[in-house]
Each structure stands twice: as structure tokens, then as C-alpha cells.
Amino acid sequence: MQNFEDYTPEMLVYYNSLKDPLKKRLADSNFAIGDMQSLAAAAEMLAQAGMGGLPE
């Protein structure tokens, strides 16, 4: 489960630009997300696993 209190404003904007199914999977994940790069990598991994939903 992700702790959104640790997200920077930039990370929150990126997260909120994702489609809802991907946001839910990402929020429920155990990925170690500490910066924008790790957030984008986790979203990309989930999207490639068939979730879709990355921002254009």
C-alpha cells in the first residue's frame, strides 16, 4: 500500500493523470516508490503487465 503523504506535488500530478484501474493497482502495490522515477517505473511495469492507463 502506498503512502501518498510522501509523494511530491509532481508525483501526485503524475499519479492523478493515470487511469483509474492503474491508479488502484499502483496504490495497492508494494513497490518502493520514493521519487518520480520510481513512480513512473512502477506505473510502466503495471501497464506493460496489461493494465494500460499511462498518460499520453
C-alpha positions in Angstrom: 0.0 0.0 0.0 1.4 3.4 -1.0 1.7 6.3 1.4 0.6 9.4 -0.7 1.7 11.8 2.1 5.3 11.1 1.0 4.6 11.9 -2.7 5.9 15.3 -4.0 3.4 17.5 -5.8 4.9 16.4 -9.2 4.4 12.8 -8.2 0.8 13.4 -7.3 0.1 15.2 -10.6 1.5 12.2 -12.5 -0.4 9.7 -10.3 -3.7 11.5 -10.8 -3.1 11.5 -14.6 -3.2 7.7 -14.7 -6.4 5.9 -15.5 -8.4 4.6 -12.5 -7.6 0.8 -12.8 -3.9 1.6 -12.9 -4.1 4.0 -10.0 -5.8 1.4 -7.9 -3.2 -1.3 -8.7 -0.4 1.2 -8.1 -1.9 2.3 -4.8 -2.3 -1.3 -3.6 1.2 -2.3 -4.7 4.2 -2.9 -2.5 6.6 -1.1 -4.9 9.2 1.0 -3.1 8.3 4.4 -4.5 10.5 7.3 -3.3 10.7 9.6 -6.2 9.2 10.5 -9.6 11.5 8.0 -11.4 10.4 5.0 -9.3 6.8 6.0 -9.6 7.0 6.2 -13.4 8.8 2.8 -13.5 6.2 1.1 -11.3 3.4 2.5 -13.4 5.2 1.4 -16.6 5.6 -2.1 -15.2 2.0 -2.4 -14.3 0.9 -1.0 -17.7 3.1 -3.5 -19.5 1.6 -6.3 -17.4 -1.7 -5.5 -19.1 -3.2 -2.7 -17.1 -2.8 0.2 -19.6 -3.7 3.6 -18.4 -0.4 5.5 -18.7 -0.8 9.2 -19.5 -0.1 10.2 -23.1 
